[in-house]
Amino acid sequence: MLGYEKMIQKLSNCNFKQIQKDRRKLGLSLVLGGCGTTLEELTSLFSAFANNGVLSCHLLPRMIKLSRK
């Protein structure tokens, strides 16, 4: 079994920023969604399923702001 302390460490290693901030407060509620994440963090983590279990970080070269006209 992984255990919540190891799970927190694994997610922290995957650059989950909110988990890094709330690390001391997290407990078993983590498995029930007790910590926030961004869509970018989740899709990055789930992409490992399609990549034979390998997590690779993809950084955007720059953010493009779109405006409606």
Contacts in CASP RR format, 6 or more apart in sequence:
PFRMAT RR
TARGET T0000
AUTHOR 0000-0000-0000
METHOD contacts of the structure
MODEL  1
MLGYEKMIQKLSNCNFKQIQKDRRKLGLSLVLGGCGTTLEELTSLFSAFA
NNGVLSCHLLPRMIKLSRK
2 10 0 8 1.000
4 26 0 8 1.000
4 27 0 8 1.000
4 28 0 8 1.000
4 30 0 8 1.000
4 31 0 8 1.000
7 30 0 8 1.000
7 31 0 8 1.000
8 19 0 8 1.000
8 23 0 8 1.000
8 26 0 8 1.000
8 27 0 8 1.000
8 30 0 8 1.000
11 19 0 8 1.000
11 45 0 8 1.000
12 19 0 8 1.000
12 20 0 8 1.000
12 23 0 8 1.000
14 41 0 8 1.000
14 44 0 8 1.000
14 45 0 8 1.000
14 55 0 8 1.000
15 41 0 8 1.000
15 57 0 8 1.000
16 35 0 8 1.000
16 37 0 8 1.000
16 41 0 8 1.000
16 45 0 8 1.000
17 38 0 8 1.000
17 41 0 8 1.000
18 35 0 8 1.000
18 36 0 8 1.000
18 37 0 8 1.000
18 38 0 8 1.000
19 26 0 8 1.000
19 35 0 8 1.000
19 36 0 8 1.000
19 37 0 8 1.000
22 35 0 8 1.000
26 34 0 8 1.000
26 35 0 8 1.000
29 35 0 8 1.000
44 55 0 8 1.000
44 57 0 8 1.000
44 58 0 8 1.000
45 55 0 8 1.000
47 55 0 8 1.000
47 56 0 8 1.000
48 54 0 8 1.000
48 55 0 8 1.000
END
